[in-house]
Amino acid sequence: MGQWLEPSRRSDVPPFMVMDVMAAAARIEAAGGHVIHMEVGQPAAGAPKTAIVAAHAALEAGRIDYTSALGIPSLRARIARHYRDAHGCDVSPERIVVTTGSSGGFILAFLSMFEPGDRVAVTVPGYPPYRHILTALGCEPVLIETTNDTRHALTGEALLAAHRKGPLKGVLVGSPANPTGTMMSREALAGLIAAAEDAGIRFISDEIYHGLDYAFPAVTAAALSEHAVVINSFSKYFCMTGWRVGWMVVPEILVRPIERLQQNLSISVPSLSQIAAEAAFDGAAEMEEIKHGYQENRRILIEGLPKAGLAKFLPADGAFYLYADVSDFTSDSFEFAKQMLEQAHVAATPGLDFDPIHGRSFIRFSYARSLDEMREAVDRIAHWLK
Ligand SMILES: Cc1ncc(COP(=O)(O)O)c(C=O)c1O
């Protein structure tokens, strides 16, 4: 084969190990086994009925066309209203950008905010695509470890210490976070944003798990700074992963550059998904019931896992994740997850996906499925660890 067919170096991003767990689980299921899926970060429920009805009506009505690059105006206005209703904060619809999930939001944010070679801080443990997308775009992810002492919140001091070692152009944090499920308090978030802005470091807040907060209410960075870039999505709270629709709140100065990027990169977000997303806001009652289910699942795990033998985990503040320290049992969480799957038929994700430094000591449980499955999972793990 000619060398001209060689893939680019920037495309050489690591795969997701969870995919290997899913493939192993599928093999067990094909052989008749019943696996409890706690590896996938995806709600078991579907989109709210209001969204489905609106999508059906749109299909019946006829054409599904391109929309304006920044999104359907009524959806942008509805999202702006959400900030008033949920956070008591005024955000102009002009500052809302509809995106292809939050994943599309990261690409638009990084392209509009950073140059190739810029250093951008992300936390470990953390959601792997943050660093992989930055790398693919030619930026340099700078990994900052968070610890239990701060509920895994990045602090202003830690950020500035990294900035002194090598100047940072930006920082990205998520709260509630994946994989830890921990959250930043209002003070922690406000302190971090202030420290970043004083040092000229641009701030990005991944708020995809907003709405799924149990320990205390999640605070939006949009309420704390007009300069912060907020990224959110319909994937998690609204259970609309496959619809691929999300949004950003951006400072005014970034609106036009992002519009130009979106025009060129994707023209627009799928219009059917935008129509469904707007109607999803009317399905809040249905979504609150689902959230209540997660809350019950969380209770079962917090009470049950210690009795089963897994007593060390981070505060499960929000999202639908519990990050458990399995270092009493193994120095290789990948092997631990593999054996738990093969012998107990419970699938979870090894921490190495999220943390190249300490991930061998952790596994992530996702509790977005049914209460009965959570009870069964706790029983199986207890029996397996005996
Ligand atoms: C922290 C975090 N951010 C972003 C995403 C991407 O989600 P989407 O592109 O579906 O909005 C995920 C998905 O699991 C996530 O966990």
PDBQT file of the ligand as one rigid body, heavy atoms in Angstrom, charges set to zero:
ROOT
HETATM    1  C1  LIG A 401     -19.295  14.534  30.545  1.00  0.00    +0.000 C 
HETATM    2  C2  LIG A 401     -19.867  14.313  29.191  1.00  0.00    +0.000 A 
HETATM    3  N1  LIG A 401     -19.841  15.333  28.309  1.00  0.00    +0.000 NA
HETATM    4  C3  LIG A 401     -20.305  15.164  27.061  1.00  0.00    +0.000 A 
HETATM    5  C4  LIG A 401     -20.837  13.961  26.627  1.00  0.00    +0.000 A 
HETATM    6  C5  LIG A 401     -21.301  13.850  25.193  1.00  0.00    +0.000 C 
HETATM    7  O1  LIG A 401     -22.663  13.755  25.079  1.00  0.00    +0.000 OA
HETATM    8  P1  LIG A 401     -23.541  14.221  23.828  1.00  0.00    +0.000 P 
HETATM    9  O2  LIG A 401     -22.635  14.487  22.696  1.00  0.00    +0.000 OA
HETATM   10  O3  LIG A 401     -24.472  13.075  23.592  1.00  0.00    +0.000 OA
HETATM   11  O4  LIG A 401     -24.271  15.451  24.257  1.00  0.00    +0.000 OA
HETATM   12  C6  LIG A 401     -20.904  12.886  27.510  1.00  0.00    +0.000 A 
HETATM   13  C7  LIG A 401     -21.450  11.584  27.078  1.00  0.00    +0.000 C 
HETATM   14  O5  LIG A 401     -21.413  10.599  27.761  1.00  0.00    +0.000 OA
HETATM   15  C8  LIG A 401     -20.407  13.075  28.832  1.00  0.00    +0.000 A 
HETATM   16  O6  LIG A 401     -20.415  12.087  29.731  1.00  0.00    +0.000 OA
ENDROOT
TORSDOF 0
